[in-house]
Amino acid sequence: MAGLWVVIVAVASSAAGGYVAGRMRTRWEDSNQSESEFRDGIHGIAVWALATLGAAFFLAMIGGHGAAAVVNRPDAQLNESTVRLSAHITAIFSFATAAGSALGAAAAWFAAITGGEHRDEGIAFHHVVPVLLRKR
């Protein structure tokens, strides 16, 4: 379940970031539809790449500190079942992270294109904002 959660969060956050990137990018007036879609998609991929690098750095720091804390404990007892369980957990989370990253890249690309289409069509999403938070 935790591995599935990692995939879902990666895809949802990449899609949200890609949509915002596509929506916020200014359209060049001399570009055609396919050029605009490509530029929107590249902006979505750029957001995904920056987020992936940041997450990888953060997780590497946590993993390094966690491993050092376990190995450097004087009372640490690493038996075969503990090592095997750690290997299984690492494999599951590594696969989930890779799958989430690949699916997140695709989600960011398509969400950025959708955001660009909404920008070009002038679609506003004021109905999403609660009435109390809208400007009067």
N, C-alpha and C positions, 0 to 999 in steps of 0.2 A: 504494500500500500504506500509506503514512503517513496519507493522508486516511481510509482505512478504519479504521486503528488509532485515530485521533482519535474517530471515531464509536463504535467498540466500547468504548473506555475511558469516554467520556462516558455511554453508556447503562448500563454495568456499575456505575460509581461512583454514578450517580444512583439506580439501583435499590437498591444496598446502603444508601445514605443514607436513602432513602425507607422501606425495610423497617425499619431501626433506629428511625426517627422514629415509624412506625406502631406498632411493638412497644413502645416506651418510653412512649407517651402513655397517660395514665390515662383510663379510660373513665368517662363520666358515667353514673350509675345511672339517671337519668330519661330518657335518650335511647333512641330506637328504633334498629333495625339500619341503616336508610338514613342517619340522622343521624350515627351512629358511623362509617360508611364515609366519609361526606363529611368529617368532622373528621380522620380518619386521612389521607385524600387531601390535604387542605389542609396538614397537617403535612409530608407528603412534598414537596409543591410548595414549601413554605417552605424546606426543606433544599436543594432543587434551586436555588431562587433565590439563596440566600446563597452556595452554592458557585459558581454561574455568575457572580455579581458579583465574588467573590474571584478567580476564574480570569481574568475579563476585565481586572481591574485589574492582575494579575500579568503577563498577556500584553501589555498596553499598555505597561507599564514596560519589558519586555524589548524590544518592538518599537521603542520610542523610542530606547533606548540603542543598539540594533543599527543603526538607520538613521543615527543621529548618528555612529556609528563609521565607517560606510561613506562617508558624504557628506563628513565633515570630514578624511578622509585626503588628504594632499597628492599621493600617488601613485595615487589611485583613477582607474581608467579604466572608464568606463561606456559600453560600446558597445551597439549595437542588440540584439544577441543576448542580452546579459546583462540588459538591461531587459525584453526579451520573456520570458525565462525567469523572471525575478522576478515578472512580471505573471501568468504561468500558475501558478506556485507559490502566489501570493497568492490567486488565484481558487479553486484547488482547496482550500486550507486554509480559506478563508472559507466555502465551501459545506459542507465537512465539519464545520466548527464549528457552523454553523447547523443542519445536519441532526442532528448529535449533541445539540445543545441541545434541539431540538424532541422528538426521540425520548427524550432523557433526562428531559424533563418528564413524558411519558407513562409512562415506566418508573418514575419516582419515585412518581407517583400510584398506579399499580397495585401496586407493591411495598409502599407504605404501607398500602394496604387489605389486602393479604395479611398483612402484619405485624400489623395490628389484629385480623384474624380469628384468627391464631395466638395472639395474646395472650388473646382472649376464650375460645378453646377450651382454653387451658392447655397448648398443645403446647410441649414442651421439646425443645431440640436438643442434648442432652448427648452424643449419639453423634458429633457433629461434632468435639468437643474430644478431642484425643488422651488416652489413658489416663494418661500420665505428667503431664499438666497439670491433671488433675481434682483437686478437693479430696478429701481422704480423711477 
